[in-house]
Amino acid sequence: MTAHDHDHGEHAHPTGLRGFLHEVFVPHTHDVADAIDDPLISHAAGVRALKVSLAIMLTTTIAQAVIVSFSGSVALLADTIHNLSDALTAVPLWIAFSLARRRPTRTYSYGLGRAEDLAGLAIVVAIAASAIVAAWQAIDRIIDPQPISHVGWVMTAGVVGFLGNEAVAIYRIRVGRRIGSAALVADGVHARTDGFTSLAVVIGGIGVLLGFPLADPIVGLLIAAAIVALLVGTVRSVGRRLLDGIDPALLTRAEHALAHVEGIGSVDRLRLRWVGHRLHGDAVLTVTATTLAEAEAIRLAAQEQARAHLPHLEEFAVEIRPGDSVAR
């Protein structure tokens, strides 16, 4: 049996409209078709994605801020603030990727890969702050309405925001999948949601043109609500990583890998966890070998198959428990 004789579709995803929405807003991160398994290359790809997306989002934010300054649109202001927070979330991730490249020390014997998870907490704080500011601005404008000028420019800025965010989302998600970074994929989903809130600004502008000026601050409140909804999902994702949670499909793939190794009588324990965007794991195997040399060969084969099936796997410790037939 070879490493590719089984069906890799063991992890079912929703289909139809639900599947489309799931893939747009909750894309999975365990694709292996074009995965980067070299740690140094994956770190470099992640940092490059953050640099490019930071430049795009800052340019988009500056363009929107200029239009806010002469239009007075609170919906556009809320969207601009959110886009700025989205741009700035690249900074802690950038720092985390850089720290992860450092060699382990006697103090941090496992390295600093966990810095990526701490960066996820910084992203949560940034999203929460943007929601508070957006809601406060919208409520203030409802209480004290002010006229909006240059509605056409406001709507144009909303379209620019959508295009900028979607470009960043596609890039972050694509690179995040290749390197196995849930934080980078989540940041891409964050950008994609920002893009749809930018389109909401366009809807607010249409309302103003139709003679309903409160449409602008109301849309601002809706944007704040959308940010809160995004925050819930981000907290869940970051919390799972901090608690060593993983996608069960990864365990299924590891089980398939071990099933390809002849001589394994049973898998007594199998564990995986993410450290940053690299997988670490261990297994305890009972083998049916007849000599200690054969048992060692099974151990090495188990490690080889696990790495073949899990491209982001960096460390995989295997403990062998000989069966009754092994010479002792």
Secondary structure, DSSP 8 states (H G I E B T S, - for coil): --TTSS-STTS----HHHHHHHHHHS--S---TT----HHHHHHHHHHHHHHHHHHHHHHHHHHHHHHHHH--HHHHHHHHHHHHHHHTHHHHHHHHHHHTS---SSSTT-STTHHHHHHHHHHHHHHHHHHHHHHHHHHHHHS------HHHHHHHHHHHHHHHHHHHHHHHHHHHHHT-HHHHHHHHHHHHHHHHHHHHHHHHHHHHTT-TTHHHHHHHHHHHHHHHHHHHHHHHHHHHHTT---HHHHHHHHHHHHTSTTEEEEEEEEEEEETTEEEEEEEEEE--SSHHHHHHHHHHHHHHHHHH-TTEEEEEEEEEE-TTS--
